[in-house]
Structure formats: C-alpha cells, structure tokens
C-alpha cells in the first residue's frame, strides 16, 4: 500500500465539516483508504466519525494510505486544504 504524510490544513482540524468532505470523497472513490495521526492507529477514512476520533488539529501530521494512487493524492489534497474556508 502506498502512503503519504500530510499536514492538516483546515483551521478547525479534522472536525465535522472537513471529516465529512473527506469521507464523502473516499466513498465516491470506492477504494479503501485509511488515515492516522503520525504514530497512531489508522482508521477508515470513509467514516467521518472515525476521522473525527483522531483529534487531528490544524498543523497536525497525518498518514494517508491507499492502494489507489489517484485516490491517495485526492484525499491528501483535501486534508491539506482549509475545508472550512
């Protein structure tokens, strides 16, 4: 599986709205994606609730993993964006 480390860009961190947008994109891609804070256990990135349990604030580093490189790139871009702007 490919993975990449990304810095959370949303001003509120991976809270409700950003988590929902990320989970929606994972669901639309139809491939498994996990997300974890660096050094933490990975969770299903297709679940907004699981993403919120990470407690990842703005500036936190998270690791995104997927077998599908285009999906990995898209989710990494979303995580790095300020989705609350």
N, C-alpha and C positions, 0 to 999 in steps of 0.2 A: 504494500500500500504506500502511496505517496503521501507526504505530509509537508506542511509549511507552517512556519511560525509567523503570527501576525499581531500587531498592536491594535487593541480595541480603540476605534475612533469615535464612537458615539459618546456624546457629552454625559449621558446618563449610564454609560456602560451597557452591558448586555442585559438590559431590563426589558420590560413588556413589549414596547413597540419594536425595537431592534431585534429582539429574540423572535417575535412573530414573523417579521420580514425574512429573517434568515431561515427559519423553519419552513416557511412557505416556499422559498426558493429551493430548499433541499427536497421538499415534497414534489415540486414540479419537475425536478431533475430525475427523480425516480431511482436514484442510486444511494447506497449507504454513505453517510458522512458522519464523522464524529468530531467533537470539539472538546478540548480540555485546557484548563489553565496549565501553564508550564509546571511540570512536576506532579500534576493531579491526575485523577482518573478520567478517562474520556466518557462523554455522554452522547446520546443520539442527537445530532444537530437538526433532525427533523421534528423535534419536540421543543416548542417554545418554553414549556415548563422546565424541561431538563436543562436547557441553555441558561435559564434564569438561576438555577440552583448553583451554577458555577460562581456566582457573585463577582463576575469579572467587571471591574470598574474601567473607566476611560484610562488608557495608558497601560493596562494590563496586557501581558503577552499570553496568547492562546495558541494552541497547536490544533490545526485542522487536518484531518486525514480522510482520504477517499481513494478508491481505485480509479476514479474517472478524473483525469487531469482538468478538462474544461470546467467540470463542476467544482473541483477544488479551487481553481482560480476564481470562479464567480463568487463562491462563498467567502474566500479570503478577501476579495474586493469589498464585499458587503460588510464584513467585520471591521475592516479598516476605515470604512466610511462613517460619517456622522449621520446616522439614520434618523436622528431626532431634529435635524436642522430644517 
